[in-house]
């Protein structure tokens, strides 16, 4: 009897639950509806979140792959430069850097690699600067009526091909210098010494067949079309003509001094040598004995004639202000301690060829630097645009 009574309530409860499921109450229906609504909201939330993630990824991909390259990075007198233009222009140089880095790595020449890496990482900036400069030059040459004809472009192109061909030929065997003789290399004076005047090396003109083959190789190596390469040649020729035009305004003569000096490495030593000079010892002989300047000591400290902008500023100010023949006070510069004696002065003396070339270069640098900071010249390259360009060129490298 006890067993029968324990089973019957269980069957009754199970039957009641089944009947309740078949005929749910209003309260049960409301509960089920709430649970279904919550489930739908959860699914909708998950779907919406997933859709947002996908959308963000798609927008990011589209922006990085297509839209970023169309961003403006410079505006030069109304002419815009976009990021893709910079990447396309920098790609040949980037490839050359990568090839050189691989070569040095293979040869174990790791000490040269950091410099190449640093130069490659600056490619977006240097390339954009060059493109901006070309627009400025074209605008100025157009205003001055300076043109480069197609014949001039062709002639310059042939020069480039001949030079490239000459560089690939085996170097001639050098004639050994007889024992006991040598040609001393020039040594720097106590300032910025101007570079010697560059002399163009004539190269033989290539035959049409050779020129055609060399040109095809040149274009392939640089990843350029014929039109692109010719435009680069034209830009270089325009800049060269503009430099020449600006140089015409550079004075061919001006104030100069002829001076000599003794360079010493401490104020105490300089004062001792100056007192010896004031006591009557020979300047040239003391320069040969005591001067630390290898470029002038063997000439008795003679620096020749020079104008402004050649020597470092403290030296220049002292030389131009001293009386002829006087032994000046000790002058300190980044090179050391100087004792200066001015031998001659001229208010208007013709400049030598090296000085004229340096002044011409200074004229160009001053002109282009001024032109690049005009209000209508805007360089807007940002850090993330620079990184994007480097990635497009094959990845950012670390020195």
C-alpha positions in Angstrom: 0.0 0.0 0.0 2.8 2.4 0.8 4.4 1.7 -2.5 1.2 2.4 -4.5 0.6 5.7 -2.7 4.2 6.9 -3.5 3.9 6.4 -7.2 0.4 7.9 -7.8 1.3 11.5 -6.8 4.3 11.4 -9.2 2.1 10.4 -12.1 -0.4 13.0 -11.2 2.2 15.7 -11.1 3.7 14.7 -14.4 0.2 14.7 -16.0 -0.5 18.1 -14.6 2.8 19.5 -16.0 1.9 18.1 -19.5 -1.6 19.5 -19.3 -0.2 22.9 -18.3 2.2 22.8 -21.3 -0.7 22.0 -23.6 -3.0 24.6 -22.1 -0.6 27.3 -20.6 -2.0 30.0 -18.4 -1.9 33.7 -19.4 1.0 34.2 -16.9 3.0 31.3 -18.5 2.4 32.8 -22.0 3.6 36.2 -20.9 6.8 34.6 -19.4 7.5 32.7 -22.6 6.9 35.8 -24.7 9.4 37.8 -22.6 12.0 35.1 -22.9 11.6 34.9 -26.7 11.8 38.7 -26.9 15.0 38.7 -24.9 16.5 36.0 -27.1 15.6 38.0 -30.2 17.3 41.1 -28.7 20.4 39.2 -27.8 20.7 37.7 -31.3 20.1 41.1 -32.8 22.8 42.7 -30.6 25.3 40.0 -31.5 24.5 40.4 -35.2 24.7 44.2 -35.0 28.0 44.0 -33.2 29.4 41.6 -35.8 28.1 43.8 -38.6 29.8 46.9 -37.0 33.1 45.0 -36.7 32.9 43.9 -40.4 32.0 47.4 -41.5 34.9 48.9 -39.6 37.3 46.4 -41.1 35.9 47.0 -44.6 36.1 50.8 -44.2 39.6 50.5 -42.8 40.7 48.3 -45.7 39.1 50.5 -48.3 40.7 53.6 -46.7 44.1 52.1 -46.4 44.0 50.4 -49.8 42.3 52.9 -52.0 41.4 56.2 -50.2 44.7 56.9 -48.3 46.7 57.0 -51.5 44.4 59.8 -52.8 45.0 62.1 -49.8 46.6 65.4 -50.7 50.0 65.8 -49.2 51.0 69.1 -50.8 49.4 72.1 -52.5 51.8 74.2 -54.6 50.2 77.3 -56.2 47.0 75.4 -56.6 48.6 72.2 -58.0 48.0 69.3 -55.7 50.2 66.3 -55.0 48.6 63.1 -53.6 50.2 60.4 -51.6 50.1 57.9 -54.5 52.2 60.4 -56.6 54.9 60.4 -54.0 54.9 56.6 -53.7 55.1 56.1 -57.5 57.9 58.6 -57.8 59.9 57.1 -54.8 59.5 53.5 -55.9 62.6 53.3 -58.2 64.9 54.8 -55.5 63.3 52.5 -52.9 64.2 49.5 -55.0 67.8 50.7 -55.4 68.1 51.1 -51.6 66.7 47.6 -51.0 69.1 46.1 -53.6 72.0 47.9 -52.0 71.0 46.8 -48.5 70.7 43.2 -49.7 74.2 43.4 -51.3 75.8 44.9 -48.2 74.1 42.2 -46.0 75.3 39.4 -48.3 78.9 40.9 -48.1 78.8 41.3 -44.4 79.2 45.1 -44.7 76.7 45.8 -41.9 78.3 49.2 -40.9 76.9 50.8 -44.1 73.3 49.5 -43.7 72.0 51.9 -41.0 72.8 54.9 -43.2 71.0 53.3 -46.1 68.0 52.5 -43.9 67.8 56.0 -42.6 67.9 57.4 -46.2 65.1 55.0 -47.3 63.0 56.0 -44.3 63.3 59.6 -45.4 62.2 58.8 -48.9 58.7 60.1 -48.6 59.9 63.5 -47.3 62.8 63.9 -49.8 60.7 62.8 -52.7 57.9 65.2 -51.9 60.4 68.0 -51.4 61.8 67.3 -54.8 58.3 67.2 -56.4 57.4 70.5 -54.8 60.7 72.0 -55.9 60.0 70.9 -59.5 56.7 72.7 -59.5 58.2 75.9 -58.2 61.0 75.7 -60.8 58.6 75.2 -63.6 56.5 78.1 -62.4 59.5 80.4 -62.2 61.0 79.3 -65.5 57.7 79.9 -67.2 57.5 83.4 -65.7 61.1 84.1 -67.0 60.4 82.6 -70.4 62.9 79.8 -69.9 62.2 76.7 -71.9 63.8 73.3 -72.6 63.2 72.0 -76.1 62.6 68.4 -77.1 66.0 68.5 -78.9 67.7 69.6 -75.7 66.0 66.8 -73.8 67.1 64.3 -76.4 70.7 65.6 -76.2 70.7 65.4 -72.4 69.3 61.9 -72.6 72.1 60.7 -74.9 74.6 62.2 -72.5 73.1 60.2 -69.6 73.2 57.0 -71.7 76.8 57.5 -72.7 77.7 58.2 -69.1 75.9 55.0 -67.9 77.6 53.0 -70.5 81.0 54.4 -69.6 80.4 53.5 -65.9 79.8 49.8 -66.9 83.1 49.5 -68.8 86.2 48.1 -67.1 88.3 50.8 -65.4 91.7 51.4 -67.1 94.7 50.1 -65.3 96.3 52.9 -63.3 99.9 53.8 -63.7 101.8 53.1 -60.4 103.4 56.1 -58.7 107.2 55.8 -58.5 108.5 55.1 -55.1 109.4 58.1 -53.1 106.9 60.4 -54.9 103.3 61.2 -54.0 100.7 63.8 -54.8 99.5 65.3 -51.5 95.8 65.7 -51.1 94.5 69.2 -50.3 93.8 69.8 -46.6 91.0 71.9 -45.2 91.5 75.4 -44.0 90.1 76.6 -40.7 86.6 77.1 -42.2 84.3 75.9 -44.9 86.5 75.3 -47.9 84.7 75.6 -51.2 84.6 72.5 -53.4 86.6 72.6 -56.6 84.8 73.6 -59.7 83.2 70.5 -61.3 84.4 69.7 -64.8 82.1 67.7 -67.0 83.6 64.5 -68.3 82.9 64.0 -72.1 81.6 60.6 -73.0 81.4 59.1 -76.5 78.0 59.1 -78.1 76.5 55.6 -78.4 75.4 54.1 -81.6 71.6 54.1 -82.2 71.5 50.3 -81.6 73.5 50.6 -78.4 71.6 53.6 -77.2 68.3 51.9 -77.7 69.3 48.9 -75.7 70.9 50.9 -72.9 67.8 53.1 -72.7 65.5 50.1 -72.4 67.6 48.8 -69.6 67.7 52.2 -67.9 63.9 52.5 -68.0 63.4 48.9 -66.7 65.8 49.4 -63.9 64.1 52.5 -62.7 60.5 51.4 -63.4 59.8 54.4 -65.6 58.1 54.9 -68.9 59.8 56.9 -71.7 57.6 59.9 -71.1 58.2 59.8 -67.3 62.0 59.7 -67.8 62.0 62.5 -70.4 59.9 64.7 -68.0 62.5 64.1 -65.3 65.3 65.0 -67.7 63.4 68.1 -68.7 62.9 69.1 -65.0 66.6 68.8 -64.4 67.4 70.9 -67.4 65.0 73.6 -66.4 66.5 73.7 -62.9 70.0 74.0 -64.5 68.9 76.9 -66.6 67.2 78.6 -63.7 70.4 78.2 -61.6 72.3 79.8 -64.4 69.9 82.7 -64.7 70.0 83.3 -60.9 73.8 83.2 -61.0 73.8 86.1 -63.4 72.7 88.3 -60.5 75.6 87.0 -58.3 78.3 89.7 -57.8 81.6 88.8 -59.5 83.6 90.9 -57.0 83.4 92.3 -53.5 85.3 93.0 -50.3 88.1 90.6 -49.5 91.0 90.2 -47.2 94.4 88.5 -47.5 95.3 87.0 -44.2 97.4 84.4 -42.4 96.9 82.6 -39.1 98.3 80.2 -36.5 95.8 77.7 -35.2 96.4 76.4 -31.6 94.5 74.0 -29.4 94.4 75.9 -26.1 94.0 79.5 -25.0 97.2 79.3 -22.9 99.3 78.1 -25.8 97.8 80.8 -28.0 98.7 83.6 -25.6 102.3 82.3 -25.4 102.7 82.2 -29.2 101.0 85.7 -29.6 103.5 87.2 -27.1 106.4 85.7 -29.2 104.9 87.4 -32.2 104.6 90.7 -30.4 108.3 90.3 -29.4 109.3 90.2 -33.0 109.5 86.5 -34.0 108.7 85.7 -37.6 105.0 84.9 -38.2 105.6 82.4 -41.0 108.2 80.5 -39.1 106.1 80.2 -36.0 103.1 79.0 -38.1 105.3 76.2 -39.6 106.4 75.3 -36.1 103.3 75.7 -34.0 100.1 75.8 -36.1 97.7 72.9 -36.0 96.2 73.7 -39.3 97.6 71.2 -41.9 96.2 73.2 -44.8 98.2 76.3 -44.2 101.0 75.7 -41.8 103.5 74.7 -44.5 102.6 78.0 -46.3 103.5 80.0 -43.2 99.8 80.2 -42.2 98.9 82.0 -45.5 95.2 81.6 -46.3 95.2 83.7 -49.4 92.4 86.1 -50.3 88.8 85.3 -49.1 85.5 87.1 -48.9 82.6 86.8 -46.5 80.9 83.5 -46.0 84.1 81.4 -46.5 85.6 81.2 -43.0 83.7 80.5 -39.8 82.0 83.5 -38.4 84.3 84.5 -35.4 87.3 84.2 -37.7 85.7 86.2 -40.5 84.5 89.0 -38.2 88.0 89.3 -36.7 89.8 89.3 -40.0 87.6 91.9 -41.6 87.8 94.2 -38.6 91.6 94.0 -38.0 94.1 96.6 -39.2 96.5 95.5 -41.9 99.7 94.2 -40.3 98.4 94.0 -36.8 98.7 90.9 -34.6 95.2 90.4 -33.5 93.8 89.2 -30.2 93.3 85.4 -29.9 90.0 84.4 -31.6 88.2 81.3 -30.5 86.2 79.3 -33.1 85.0 75.7 -33.3 88.4 74.8 -34.8 90.4 76.1 -31.9 92.3 79.3 -31.0 93.5 81.6 -33.9 96.1 84.3 -34.1 95.3 86.3 -37.2 97.4 88.8 -39.2 95.8 90.6 -42.1 98.2 91.2 -44.9 96.0 93.1 -47.4 92.5 94.4 -47.9 90.3 95.2 -50.9 86.9 96.7 -51.0 86.2 95.3 -54.5 88.3 92.4 -55.6 87.2 89.8 -58.3 86.3 86.5 -56.8 88.2 83.4 -57.9 86.4 80.5 -59.7 85.8 78.5 -56.5 84.3 81.4 -54.7 82.1 82.3 -57.6 80.8 78.7 -57.7 80.1 78.7 -54.0 78.3 82.1 -54.2 76.2 80.8 -57.1 75.2 77.7 -55.0 74.4 80.0 -52.1 72.2 82.1 -54.4 70.3 79.1 -55.5 69.9 77.6 -52.0 68.6 81.0 -50.6 66.2 81.4 -53.5 64.7 77.9 -53.4 64.5 78.0 -49.5 62.6 81.2 -49.7 60.3 79.9 -52.4 59.5 76.8 -50.4 58.1 78.7 -47.4 55.7 81.0 -49.4 52.0 80.9 -48.3 51.0 79.3 -51.5 53.4 76.4 -51.0 52.0 73.9 -48.5 53.7 70.6 -47.5 51.1 68.7 -45.5 52.7 65.2 -45.2 51.8 63.7 -41.8 53.5 61.0 -39.8 50.9 58.3 -40.6 51.0 59.2 -44.3 54.7 58.9 -44.2 54.4 55.4 -42.6 51.8 54.4 -45.1 54.0 55.4 -48.0 57.0 53.5 -46.5 54.8 50.4 -46.2 53.7 50.8 -49.8 57.4 50.9 -50.7 58.1 47.7 -49.0 57.8 48.2 -45.3 59.3 50.5 -42.7 62.9 49.5 -41.9 64.6 50.1 -38.6 68.2 51.2 -38.5 
